Amino acid sequence: MPVEIWWLGMELSFQEKDDRLADRIRANKLFADFDLSAWLGGYVSARRWRALLDLGCGNGNHLGLYLAAAADSDDRRVVGLDRDSALLAAAAQRYAGARGLELVAGSMDDPLPFPGESFDLVNSVFAVYNAADADRTLRELHRVLTPGGHLLLIGPTADNARELYVYNERLTGQRIDDRTAVRAGRLVTEFLPLVRELFAECSDELLGSYVTFPNQEEFLRYYRSTLLYEETAEGKVSDAEMTAACAAIPHLRLTKQTLVITARK
């Protein structure tokens, strides 16, 4: 039986290209020295819950982990919400027939289409920092959490993958603009102070890791999947120029810095 997607009658903008998202996920799974999926699986399994919301679930990269943790109970439900119709359709196909899974088309910039105190866990992995208004979105997450419920936010810091900016500057001659820098650091500068203000308990942790690419082809496949490439280099540079600029990345290694925010209502 196919997984049903709830369409809420809103315009769904195309925010992420499915193939590019898949390429980034693939690279981190194959070449990173930190297993985020294993960490997430342990986090979810260690907590008591009946309903989990995956905010900005995309094509369902982490839904499988949550469904596996829910498999030992008949009354657990996993809800994935995203505003991109193509990514939700991919998730529905990926988990066709999954028990306890609901996929909802909606935006984190709008009031969430759930009653108050609906979820024991709310997770947002590399997504929430795209919200237009951090305060409004966090207040909605607080509203839909049960008393004692847990919030998990994961995303980059401004220092994440700095080597990629060095490479891009050598390739294009452009330094990153203010918009890019602000967007990369929003979890630290905007979301963390608000979480501390809104929630009864809050902690944060920096996770450092490396992504080391085995060759230039794999590095360039990753680079072409980034928003940095899309906004500054796509259609403006040749393959030969991209290959030559790889000299800017020693050992074809990116230093990843990820912030994990956990909170309890």
SEPAGU-859955 format. One record per residue (C-alpha): residue number from 1; chain; x, y, z. Coordinates in steps of 0.25 Angstrom, whole numbers. Each point is the difference from the previous one (the first is absolute). Layout:
@i NUM; ch A; xx X; yy Y; zz Z $
...
This chain:
@i 1; ch A; xx 0; yy 0; zz 0 $
@i 2; ch A; xx 6; yy 13; zz -4 $
@i 3; ch A; xx 3; yy 11; zz 11 $
@i 4; ch A; xx -10; yy 11; zz -1 $
@i 5; ch A; xx 5; yy 15; zz -1 $
@i 6; ch A; xx -9; yy 10; zz 6 $
@i 7; ch A; xx -1; yy 13; zz -9 $
@i 8; ch A; xx -4; yy 12; zz 7 $
@i 9; ch A; xx -4; yy 9; zz -11 $
@i 10; ch A; xx 12; yy 8; zz 0 $
@i 11; ch A; xx 10; yy 3; zz -11 $
@i 12; ch A; xx 13; yy -9; zz 2 $
@i 13; ch A; xx 12; yy 7; zz -5 $
@i 14; ch A; xx 11; yy -8; zz -6 $
@i 15; ch A; xx 11; yy 2; zz 11 $
@i 16; ch A; xx 10; yy -12; zz -2 $
@i 17; ch A; xx 4; yy -7; zz -13 $
@i 18; ch A; xx -3; yy -15; zz 4 $
@i 19; ch A; xx 13; yy -5; zz -7 $
@i 20; ch A; xx 9; yy 10; zz 6 $
@i 21; ch A; xx -5; yy -3; zz 14 $
@i 22; ch A; xx 2; yy -15; zz -3 $
@i 23; ch A; xx 14; yy 3; zz -4 $
@i 24; ch A; xx 3; yy 7; zz 13 $
@i 25; ch A; xx -6; yy -11; zz 8 $
@i 26; ch A; xx 8; yy -10; zz -8 $
@i 27; ch A; xx 13; yy 7; zz 2 $
@i 28; ch A; xx -2; yy 2; zz 15 $
@i 29; ch A; xx -3; yy -15; zz 2 $
@i 30; ch A; xx 11; yy -5; zz -9 $
@i 31; ch A; xx 12; yy 9; zz 4 $
@i 32; ch A; xx -3; yy 7; zz 14 $
@i 33; ch A; xx 7; yy -6; zz 12 $
@i 34; ch A; xx -13; yy 3; zz 9 $
@i 35; ch A; xx -12; yy -9; zz -2 $
@i 36; ch A; xx -12; yy 10; zz 3 $
@i 37; ch A; xx -10; yy -11; zz -3 $
@i 38; ch A; xx 5; yy -8; zz 11 $
@i 39; ch A; xx 0; yy 12; zz 10 $
@i 40; ch A; xx -14; yy 3; zz -4 $
@i 41; ch A; xx -5; yy -15; zz 1 $
@i 42; ch A; xx 6; yy 0; zz 14 $
@i 43; ch A; xx -6; yy 13; zz 4 $
@i 44; ch A; xx -14; yy -4; zz -4 $
@i 45; ch A; xx 1; yy -14; zz 6 $
@i 46; ch A; xx 4; yy 5; zz 13 $
@i 47; ch A; xx -13; yy 9; zz 2 $
@i 48; ch A; xx -14; yy -4; zz 3 $
@i 49; ch A; xx -10; yy 5; zz -10 $
@i 50; ch A; xx -12; yy -3; zz -8 $
@i 51; ch A; xx 0; yy 11; zz -10 $
@i 52; ch A; xx 12; yy 6; zz -8 $
@i 53; ch A; xx 0; yy 12; zz -9 $
@i 54; ch A; xx 11; yy 1; zz -10 $
@i 55; ch A; xx 0; yy 14; zz -4 $
@i 56; ch A; xx 6; yy 2; zz -14 $
@i 57; ch A; xx 0; yy -14; zz -3 $
@i 58; ch A; xx 4; yy 1; zz -15 $
@i 59; ch A; xx 1; yy -13; zz -7 $
@i 60; ch A; xx -1; yy -8; zz 13 $
@i 61; ch A; xx 15; yy -2; zz 2 $
@i 62; ch A; xx -2; yy -2; zz 15 $
@i 63; ch A; xx -15; yy -5; zz 1 $
@i 64; ch A; xx 6; yy -14; zz -1 $
@i 65; ch A; xx 7; yy 1; zz 13 $
@i 66; ch A; xx -12; yy 6; zz 7 $
@i 67; ch A; xx -9; yy -11; zz -6 $
@i 68; ch A; xx 10; yy -11; zz 4 $
@i 69; ch A; xx -1; yy 6; zz 15 $
@i 70; ch A; xx -15; yy -1; zz -1 $
@i 71; ch A; xx -1; yy -14; zz -5 $
@i 72; ch A; xx -1; yy -6; zz 14 $
@i 73; ch A; xx -13; yy 7; zz 3 $
@i 74; ch A; xx -13; yy 0; zz -7 $
@i 75; ch A; xx -5; yy 14; zz 4 $
@i 76; ch A; xx 13; yy 8; zz -4 $
@i 77; ch A; xx -1; yy 10; zz -11 $
@i 78; ch A; xx 10; yy 7; zz -9 $
@i 79; ch A; xx -4; yy 13; zz -7 $
@i 80; ch A; xx 9; yy 7; zz -10 $
@i 81; ch A; xx -3; yy 14; zz -5 $
@i 82; ch A; xx 6; yy 7; zz -12 $
@i 83; ch A; xx -4; yy 11; zz -9 $
@i 84; ch A; xx 6; yy -6; zz -13 $
@i 85; ch A; xx -10; yy -9; zz -7 $
@i 86; ch A; xx 11; yy -8; zz -8 $
@i 87; ch A; xx 8; yy -3; zz 12 $
@i 88; ch A; xx -13; yy -5; zz 8 $
@i 89; ch A; xx -4; yy -8; zz -12 $
@i 90; ch A; xx 14; yy -7; zz 0 $
@i 91; ch A; xx -2; yy -3; zz 15 $
@i 92; ch A; xx -13; yy -6; zz -3 $
@i 93; ch A; xx 5; yy -9; zz -10 $
@i 94; ch A; xx 12; yy -4; zz 8 $
@i 95; ch A; xx -8; yy -4; zz 12 $
@i 96; ch A; xx -13; yy -5; zz -7 $
@i 97; ch A; xx -8; yy -9; zz 9 $
@i 98; ch A; xx 8; yy 5; zz 13 $
@i 99; ch A; xx -9; yy -2; zz 12 $
@i 100; ch A; xx -2; yy 13; zz 9 $
@i 101; ch A; xx 6; yy 10; zz -10 $
@i 102; ch A; xx -7; yy 12; zz -4 $
@i 103; ch A; xx 5; yy 10; zz -10 $
@i 104; ch A; xx -5; yy 15; zz 0 $
@i 105; ch A; xx 2; yy 11; zz -10 $
@i 106; ch A; xx 2; yy 12; zz 8 $
@i 107; ch A; xx 10; yy 11; zz 3 $
@i 108; ch A; xx 8; yy 3; zz 13 $
@i 109; ch A; xx -3; yy 15; zz -3 $
@i 110; ch A; xx -15; yy -2; zz 2 $
@i 111; ch A; xx -8; yy -5; zz 12 $
@i 112; ch A; xx 2; yy -15; zz 1 $
@i 113; ch A; xx -13; yy -8; zz -3 $
@i 114; ch A; xx 0; yy -8; zz 13 $
@i 115; ch A; xx -7; yy 2; zz 13 $
@i 116; ch A; xx 8; yy 5; zz 12 $
@i 117; ch A; xx 8; yy -11; zz 8 $
@i 118; ch A; xx 0; yy -10; zz -12 $
@i 119; ch A; xx 14; yy -5; zz 0 $
@i 120; ch A; xx 10; yy -5; zz 11 $
@i 121; ch A; xx 12; yy 2; zz -10 $
@i 122; ch A; xx 2; yy 11; zz -10 $
@i 123; ch A; xx 13; yy -2; zz -8 $
@i 124; ch A; xx 5; yy 9; zz -11 $
@i 125; ch A; xx 13; yy -4; zz -7 $
@i 126; ch A; xx 7; yy 10; zz -9 $
@i 127; ch A; xx -14; yy 7; zz -3 $
@i 128; ch A; xx -5; yy 9; zz 11 $
@i 129; ch A; xx 10; yy 11; zz -3 $
@i 130; ch A; xx -7; yy 3; zz -13 $
@i 131; ch A; xx -12; yy 5; zz 8 $
@i 132; ch A; xx -3; yy 15; zz -3 $
@i 133; ch A; xx -3; yy 3; zz 14 $
@i 134; ch A; xx 7; yy -8; zz 11 $
@i 135; ch A; xx -8; yy 5; zz 11 $
@i 136; ch A; xx -13; yy -3; zz -7 $
@i 137; ch A; xx 4; yy -14; zz -4 $
@i 138; ch A; xx 6; yy -3; zz 14 $
@i 139; ch A; xx -13; yy 4; zz 7 $
@i 140; ch A; xx -8; yy -9; zz -9 $
@i 141; ch A; xx 9; yy -12; zz 3 $
@i 142; ch A; xx -1; yy 3; zz 15 $
@i 143; ch A; xx -15; yy 0; zz -2 $
@i 144; ch A; xx -1; yy -13; zz -7 $
@i 145; ch A; xx 9; yy -7; zz 10 $
@i 146; ch A; xx -6; yy -7; zz 12 $
@i 147; ch A; xx 4; yy 4; zz 14 $
@i 148; ch A; xx 14; yy -6; zz 2 $
@i 149; ch A; xx 1; yy -2; zz -15 $
@i 150; ch A; xx 14; yy 1; zz -6 $
@i 151; ch A; xx 5; yy 9; zz -11 $
@i 152; ch A; xx 12; yy -4; zz -9 $
@i 153; ch A; xx 6; yy 10; zz -10 $
@i 154; ch A; xx 12; yy -3; zz -8 $
@i 155; ch A; xx 7; yy 9; zz -10 $
@i 156; ch A; xx 13; yy 7; zz -4 $
@i 157; ch A; xx 8; yy 11; zz 6 $
@i 158; ch A; xx 6; yy 12; zz -7 $
@i 159; ch A; xx 14; yy -8; zz 0 $
@i 160; ch A; xx -6; yy -13; zz -6 $
@i 161; ch A; xx 8; yy -4; zz -13 $
@i 162; ch A; xx 8; yy 13; zz -1 $
@i 163; ch A; xx 9; yy -7; zz -10 $
@i 164; ch A; xx -12; yy 0; zz -10 $
@i 165; ch A; xx -1; yy 15; zz 1 $
@i 166; ch A; xx 15; yy 1; zz -3 $
@i 167; ch A; xx -1; yy -9; zz -12 $
@i 168; ch A; xx -12; yy 8; zz -5 $
@i 169; ch A; xx 7; yy 13; zz 1 $
@i 170; ch A; xx 12; yy -5; zz -8 $
@i 171; ch A; xx -9; yy -5; zz -10 $
@i 172; ch A; xx -10; yy 12; zz -1 $
@i 173; ch A; xx 8; yy 11; zz 5 $
@i 174; ch A; xx -11; yy 3; zz 10 $
@i 175; ch A; xx 0; yy 0; zz 15 $
@i 176; ch A; xx -13; yy -5; zz 7 $
@i 177; ch A; xx -10; yy 11; zz 1 $
@i 178; ch A; xx -7; yy 4; zz 13 $
@i 179; ch A; xx -12; yy -8; zz -3 $
@i 180; ch A; xx 8; yy -13; zz -1 $
@i 181; ch A; xx 8; yy 3; zz 13 $
@i 182; ch A; xx -13; yy 3; zz 8 $
@i 183; ch A; xx -8; yy -12; zz -5 $
@i 184; ch A; xx 12; yy -9; zz 4 $
@i 185; ch A; xx 0; yy 5; zz 14 $
@i 186; ch A; xx -14; yy 2; zz 3 $
@i 187; ch A; xx -2; yy -13; zz 9 $
@i 188; ch A; xx 11; yy 7; zz 10 $
@i 189; ch A; xx -4; yy 14; zz -1 $
@i 190; ch A; xx -15; yy 0; zz -1 $
@i 191; ch A; xx -6; yy -14; zz 4 $
@i 192; ch A; xx 9; yy -4; zz 12 $
@i 193; ch A; xx -3; yy 13; zz 8 $
@i 194; ch A; xx -15; yy -2; zz -3 $
@i 195; ch A; xx 0; yy -14; zz 4 $
@i 196; ch A; xx 6; yy 3; zz 13 $
@i 197; ch A; xx -10; yy 11; zz 2 $
@i 198; ch A; xx -13; yy -9; zz -4 $
@i 199; ch A; xx 4; yy -14; zz 6 $
@i 200; ch A; xx 1; yy -4; zz 14 $
@i 201; ch A; xx 13; yy -8; zz -3 $
@i 202; ch A; xx 10; yy 3; zz -11 $
@i 203; ch A; xx 14; yy -6; zz -3 $
@i 204; ch A; xx 9; yy 2; zz -12 $
@i 205; ch A; xx 12; yy -8; zz -6 $
@i 206; ch A; xx 10; yy 2; zz -11 $
@i 207; ch A; xx 3; yy -12; zz -9 $
@i 208; ch A; xx 12; yy 0; zz -8 $
@i 209; ch A; xx 4; yy -9; zz -11 $
@i 210; ch A; xx 6; yy -1; zz -14 $
@i 211; ch A; xx -5; yy -4; zz -14 $
@i 212; ch A; xx 12; yy -5; zz -8 $
@i 213; ch A; xx -3; yy -2; zz -15 $
@i 214; ch A; xx 8; yy -11; zz -7 $
@i 215; ch A; xx 2; yy 8; zz -12 $
@i 216; ch A; xx -3; yy 13; zz -7 $
@i 217; ch A; xx -12; yy -6; zz -7 $
@i 218; ch A; xx -7; yy -3; zz 13 $
@i 219; ch A; xx 3; yy 13; zz 6 $
@i 220; ch A; xx -5; yy 8; zz -13 $
@i 221; ch A; xx -13; yy -9; zz 1 $
@i 222; ch A; xx -2; yy 5; zz 14 $
@i 223; ch A; xx 3; yy 15; zz -3 $
@i 224; ch A; xx -10; yy 0; zz -12 $
@i 225; ch A; xx -10; yy -5; zz 10 $
@i 226; ch A; xx 1; yy 12; zz 9 $
@i 227; ch A; xx -7; yy 13; zz 1 $
@i 228; ch A; xx 13; yy 7; zz -1 $
@i 229; ch A; xx 2; yy -5; zz -14 $
@i 230; ch A; xx -14; yy 3; zz -4 $
@i 231; ch A; xx 1; yy 14; zz 4 $
@i 232; ch A; xx 14; yy 4; zz -4 $
@i 233; ch A; xx 5; yy -10; zz -11 $
@i 234; ch A; xx -10; yy -7; zz -7 $
@i 235; ch A; xx 0; yy 3; zz -15 $
@i 236; ch A; xx 12; yy 9; zz 2 $
@i 237; ch A; xx 12; yy -9; zz 1 $
@i 238; ch A; xx 5; yy -12; zz -8 $
@i 239; ch A; xx 3; yy -14; zz 5 $
@i 240; ch A; xx 15; yy 2; zz -3 $
@i 241; ch A; xx 0; yy 13; zz 9 $
@i 242; ch A; xx -7; yy -8; zz 11 $
@i 243; ch A; xx 10; yy -11; zz -1 $
@i 244; ch A; xx 12; yy 10; zz 0 $
@i 245; ch A; xx -5; yy 7; zz 12 $
@i 246; ch A; xx 0; yy -13; zz 8 $
@i 247; ch A; xx 14; yy 4; zz 4 $
@i 248; ch A; xx -6; yy 9; zz 10 $
@i 249; ch A; xx -5; yy -12; zz 9 $
@i 250; ch A; xx 12; yy -7; zz 6 $
@i 251; ch A; xx -3; yy -15; zz 0 $
@i 252; ch A; xx -14; yy 2; zz -5 $
@i 253; ch A; xx -5; yy 1; zz 14 $
@i 254; ch A; xx -11; yy 9; zz 6 $
@i 255; ch A; xx -1; yy 3; zz 15 $
@i 256; ch A; xx -14; yy -1; zz 4 $
@i 257; ch A; xx -5; yy 7; zz 13 $
@i 258; ch A; xx -14; yy -4; zz 4 $
@i 259; ch A; xx -8; yy 6; zz 12 $
@i 260; ch A; xx -10; yy -9; zz 7 $
@i 261; ch A; xx -11; yy 7; zz 9 $
@i 262; ch A; xx -8; yy -9; zz 9 $
@i 263; ch A; xx -11; yy 6; zz 8 $
@i 264; ch A; xx -12; yy -5; zz 9 $
@i 265; ch A; xx -13; yy 7; zz 2 $
